[in-house]
Amino acid sequence: MRKFFAVVSSALGALLIAAVILICLPLTVPRLMGYDVYTITSGSMEPKIPTGSLVYVKAAEPQDVAPEDVIVFLGGQDGGTVITHRVVENQEKDRAFITKGDANEANDVTPVPYERLLGRVERSVPVLGYFLPAVSTLQGKLSLLGVLAAAVALRLLGGWLKRADEE
């Protein structure tokens, strides 16, 4: 009976460790490679980039941004809103972009000054964006740490039960 609990405990611990790693990899590895990661929270880029997608953004020089590129920029009057839209036109003379959400009928009303550019979207992954807020808060990080601690405890318990069974 101990052998059964040893195997189950070790396997469950390993699965939990793998789950934590799988949750953290798409959020941490790209950052180590110079990407910023954002979650798409509105449907303005549907269907190409659905709500709940995670977008990986690389810094770009404004003059290197071309029409059809998808960019991330600071929007709103105070520049406090992060927006992801497609470039319709790069107005180098005015140092601004004309942008549009794919699902929107018209171009955005206000041109985006070069200074508000955060970068160009290099890749998007549907659904993963729903997990980012859950693990980026203090409570989310503590939860992940708790799951990891439980996983390690289960692995240790499995090893202890296995050794006890062999004695």
Rosetta blueprint (number, residue, H / E / L):
1 M L
2 R H
3 K H
4 F H
5 F H
6 A H
7 V H
8 V H
9 S H
10 S H
11 A H
12 L H
13 G H
14 A H
15 L H
16 L H
17 I H
18 A H
19 A H
20 V H
21 I H
22 L H
23 I H
24 C H
25 L H
26 P H
27 L H
28 T H
29 V H
30 P H
31 R H
32 L H
33 M L
34 G L
35 Y E
36 D E
37 V E
38 Y E
39 T E
40 I L
41 T L
42 S L
43 G L
44 S L
45 M L
46 E L
47 P L
48 K L
49 I L
50 P L
51 T L
52 G L
53 S L
54 L E
55 V E
56 Y E
57 V E
58 K E
59 A L
60 A L
61 E L
62 P H
63 Q H
64 D H
65 V L
66 A L
67 P L
68 E L
69 D L
70 V E
71 I E
72 V E
73 F E
74 L E
75 G E
76 G L
77 Q L
78 D L
79 G L
80 G L
81 T E
82 V E
83 I E
84 T E
85 H E
86 R E
87 V E
88 V E
89 E E
90 N E
91 Q E
92 E L
93 K L
94 D L
95 R L
96 A E
97 F E
98 I E
99 T E
100 K E
101 G L
102 D L
103 A L
104 N L
105 E L
106 A L
107 N L
108 D L
109 V L
110 T L
111 P L
112 V E
113 P E
114 Y H
115 E H
116 R H
117 L E
118 L E
119 G E
120 R E
121 V E
122 E E
123 R E
124 S E
125 V E
126 P L
127 V L
128 L H
129 G H
130 Y H
131 F L
132 L H
133 P H
134 A H
135 V H
136 S H
137 T L
138 L H
139 Q H
140 G H
141 K H
142 L H
143 S H
144 L H
145 L H
146 G H
147 V H
148 L H
149 A H
150 A H
151 A H
152 V H
153 A H
154 L H
155 R H
156 L H
157 L H
158 G H
159 G H
160 W H
161 L H
162 K H
163 R H
164 A H
165 D H
166 E H
167 E L
